[in-house]
């Protein structure tokens, strides 16, 4: 059995409409080998973000109990996409 590589959480801040937002994103790899992130926004319940290869964007795959405006999710998705590319 292959050993899983533990990845560190990404902690960053984004500013949307002049408001700073604290983000904690814990990366993991899905069964289909695509990058996924368990994301908490300002301490909210976790949302699942993941790479959508057909559009080459990181989007919300599962909102869970969290409710955030689309523009906040978009900015976080763009930041996570840059992290994948790095």
Phi and psi restraints in degrees (value plus and minus 20) as a CYANA .aco file:
   2 UNK   PHI     -94.3   -54.3
   2 UNK   PSI     120.3   160.3
   3 UNK   PHI     -99.2   -59.2
   3 UNK   PSI     112.7   152.7
   4 UNK   PHI     -96.6   -56.6
   4 UNK   PSI     119.7   159.7
   5 UNK   PHI    -111.7   -71.7
   5 UNK   PSI      99.3   139.3
   6 UNK   PHI     -96.8   -56.8
   6 UNK   PSI     107.6   147.6
   7 UNK   PHI    -124.4   -84.4
   7 UNK   PSI     122.3   162.3
   8 UNK   PHI     -96.7   -56.7
   8 UNK   PSI     129.2   169.2
   9 UNK   PHI     -87.7   -47.7
   9 UNK   PSI     125.7   165.7
  10 UNK   PHI    -116.7   -76.7
  10 UNK   PSI     102.9   142.9
  11 UNK   PHI    -133.8   -93.8
  11 UNK   PSI     100.6   140.6
  12 UNK   PHI    -171.5  -131.5
  12 UNK   PSI     148.2   188.2
  13 UNK   PHI    -141.9  -101.9
  13 UNK   PSI     116.7   156.7
  14 UNK   PHI    -140.0  -100.0
  14 UNK   PSI     135.0   175.0
  15 UNK   PHI    -137.8   -97.8
  15 UNK   PSI     101.7   141.7
  16 UNK   PHI    -144.8  -104.8
  16 UNK   PSI     102.7   142.7
  17 UNK   PHI      34.0    74.0
  17 UNK   PSI      19.7    59.7
  18 UNK   PHI      58.1    98.1
  18 UNK   PSI     -18.3    21.7
  19 UNK   PHI    -127.6   -87.6
  19 UNK   PSI     102.9   142.9
  20 UNK   PHI     -94.3   -54.3
  20 UNK   PSI     119.6   159.6
  21 UNK   PHI    -149.0  -109.0
  21 UNK   PSI     105.9   145.9
  22 UNK   PHI    -107.2   -67.2
  22 UNK   PSI     110.2   150.2
  23 UNK   PHI    -145.6  -105.6
  23 UNK   PSI     114.2   154.2
  24 UNK   PHI    -140.9  -100.9
  24 UNK   PSI     100.2   140.2
  25 UNK   PHI    -142.6  -102.6
  25 UNK   PSI      99.6   139.6
  26 UNK   PHI    -121.8   -81.8
  26 UNK   PSI      90.5   130.5
  27 UNK   PHI     -96.6   -56.6
  27 UNK   PSI     129.1   169.1
  28 UNK   PHI    -176.2  -136.2
  28 UNK   PSI     149.1   189.1
  29 UNK   PHI    -129.9   -89.9
  29 UNK   PSI     108.3   148.3
  30 UNK   PHI     -94.0   -54.0
  30 UNK   PSI     149.3   189.3
  31 UNK   PHI     -78.7   -38.7
  31 UNK   PSI     -46.6    -6.6
  32 UNK   PHI    -109.5   -69.5
  32 UNK   PSI      -5.3    34.7
  33 UNK   PHI      47.0    87.0
  33 UNK   PSI      -2.7    37.3
  34 UNK   PHI    -115.9   -75.9
  34 UNK   PSI     126.2   166.2
  35 UNK   PHI     -89.2   -49.2
  35 UNK   PSI     118.7   158.7
  36 UNK   PHI    -152.7  -112.7
  36 UNK   PSI     140.7   180.7
  37 UNK   PHI    -159.9  -119.9
  37 UNK   PSI     114.4   154.4
  38 UNK   PHI    -111.7   -71.7
  38 UNK   PSI      93.9   133.9
  39 UNK   PHI    -136.2   -96.2
  39 UNK   PSI     110.3   150.3
  40 UNK   PHI    -135.7   -95.7
  40 UNK   PSI     109.0   149.0
  41 UNK   PHI    -131.0   -91.0
  41 UNK   PSI      97.5   137.5
  42 UNK   PHI      30.2    70.2
  42 UNK   PSI      21.0    61.0
  43 UNK   PHI      57.3    97.3
  43 UNK   PSI      -8.4    31.6
  44 UNK   PHI     -92.4   -52.4
  44 UNK   PSI     148.6   188.6
  45 UNK   PHI     -77.3   -37.3
  45 UNK   PSI     136.7   176.7
  46 UNK   PHI     -91.8   -51.8
  46 UNK   PSI     119.2   159.2
  47 UNK   PHI    -134.6   -94.6
  47 UNK   PSI     131.8   171.8
  48 UNK   PHI    -121.9   -81.9
  48 UNK   PSI     100.7   140.7
  49 UNK   PHI    -127.5   -87.5
  49 UNK   PSI     127.8   167.8
  50 UNK   PHI    -175.8  -135.8
  50 UNK   PSI     138.6   178.6
  51 UNK   PHI     -90.9   -50.9
  51 UNK   PSI     108.7   148.7
  52 UNK   PHI    -127.1   -87.1
  52 UNK   PSI      78.4   118.4
  53 UNK   PHI     -81.6   -41.6
  53 UNK   PSI     -48.4    -8.4
  54 UNK   PHI     -85.7   -45.7
  54 UNK   PSI     -46.8    -6.8
  55 UNK   PHI    -137.9   -97.9
  55 UNK   PSI     -19.6    20.4
  56 UNK   PHI      31.8    71.8
  56 UNK   PSI      29.7    69.7
  57 UNK   PHI    -156.8  -116.8
  57 UNK   PSI     135.9   175.9
  58 UNK   PHI    -117.1   -77.1
  58 UNK   PSI     102.0   142.0
  59 UNK   PHI    -148.6  -108.6
  59 UNK   PSI     145.8   185.8
  60 UNK   PHI     -94.2   -54.2
  60 UNK   PSI     104.7   144.7
  61 UNK   PHI    -119.3   -79.3
  61 UNK   PSI     -51.1   -11.1
  62 UNK   PHI    -166.8  -126.8
  62 UNK   PSI      93.7   133.7
  63 UNK   PHI     -93.9   -53.9
  63 UNK   PSI     -44.7    -4.7
  64 UNK   PHI      38.9    78.9
  64 UNK   PSI    -156.2  -116.2
  65 UNK   PHI    -110.6   -70.6
  65 UNK   PSI     -25.8    14.2
  66 UNK   PHI    -101.2   -61.2
  66 UNK   PSI     122.8   162.8
  67 UNK   PHI    -150.2  -110.2
  67 UNK   PSI      92.2   132.2
  68 UNK   PHI    -153.1  -113.1
  68 UNK   PSI     130.2   170.2
  69 UNK   PHI     -80.6   -40.6
  69 UNK   PSI     129.9   169.9
  70 UNK   PHI     -79.0   -39.0
  70 UNK   PSI     -56.1   -16.1
  71 UNK   PHI     -87.4   -47.4
  71 UNK   PSI     -52.4   -12.4
  72 UNK   PHI     -87.4   -47.4
  72 UNK   PSI     -66.4   -26.4
  73 UNK   PHI     -81.8   -41.8
  73 UNK   PSI     -57.8   -17.8
  74 UNK   PHI     -84.1   -44.1
  74 UNK   PSI     -67.2   -27.2
  75 UNK   PHI     -83.7   -43.7
  75 UNK   PSI     -61.2   -21.2
  76 UNK   PHI     -84.8   -44.8
  76 UNK   PSI     -62.7   -22.7
  77 UNK   PHI     -78.4   -38.4
  77 UNK   PSI     -62.3   -22.3
  78 UNK   PHI     -84.4   -44.4
  78 UNK   PSI     -60.4   -20.4
  79 UNK   PHI     -85.7   -45.7
  79 UNK   PSI     -62.0   -22.0
  80 UNK   PHI     -86.9   -46.9
  80 UNK   PSI     -55.8   -15.8
  81 UNK   PHI     -82.7   -42.7
  81 UNK   PSI     -60.4   -20.4
  82 UNK   PHI     -84.3   -44.3
  82 UNK   PSI     -56.3   -16.3
  83 UNK   PHI     -86.0   -46.0
  83 UNK   PSI     -56.8   -16.8
  84 UNK   PHI     -85.7   -45.7
  84 UNK   PSI     -61.5   -21.5
  85 UNK   PHI     -91.1   -51.1
  85 UNK   PSI     -43.9    -3.9
